[in-house]
Amino acid sequence: MFKRGLPLTIAILFGVLTLISLLFSIPEISSLILEWASFLAAIALLLGAINLFSVHAQRMGRQPVDGQNVYSSILVLSMLIVGGLGLTDVLGVTNNSMALVFNWVQAPLEAALASLLAFFLLLSGIRLLQRQRTIWAGLFLVTAVLILLSNALIASPFLPQSISSGLQQMRDFIQNVIVTSGMRGILIGVALGAITLSVRLLLGLERPYNK
């Protein structure tokens, strides 16, 4: 009973304190609680990184299975290099080396994955249309094709200005009206779900900390 009641009491207490401080504009309490939460999240992230490093460092000494040792070695080596560069930046040996690694490694990888996302969506639309021949599936595929074509043709110098401006207006309409309205609907649903989860946490009906 004590193991179940203590986490529930702490969760309800801090939830009510945070809610009261936000409703009645008491920034001292909310800022203090948020600082505690940020500190605990940083500690959890550090422990997770240490656990990830230890798991893959142990995997490096085992028998190779489907190239897992290679991936583990690359991960461990990358963590050591990035950690060493961060330490040298702090000590003043190097200047902004972690930002250089991010700009030369992480940013190109993210850009490549983002560029492939458009083709994945187009392929998903084609497969969806093959499985479910509905109006919504066809509309999704047509919208994806229009966005891809408009982005490709607008950048072309051989396209007349009138056609280019028309394609740009069509793309802006899809992004600013259709996409924005869909995103706002999703955000409203997320907000309602967060409110429902918060109420359940305050009432003790939801206990993720006991799992």
Secondary structure, 3 states (H helix, E strand, C coil): CHHHHHHHHHHHHHHHHHHHHHHCCCHHHHHHHHHHHHHHHHHHHHHHHHHHHHHHHHHHCCCCCCCHHHHHHHHHHHHHHHHHHHHHHHHCCCCCHHHHHHHHHHHHHHHHHHHHHHHHHHHHHHHHHHHCCCHHHHHHHHHHHHHHHHHHHHCCCCCCHHHHHHHHHHHHHHHHHHHHHHHHHHHHHHHHHHHHHHHHHHHCCCCHHHC
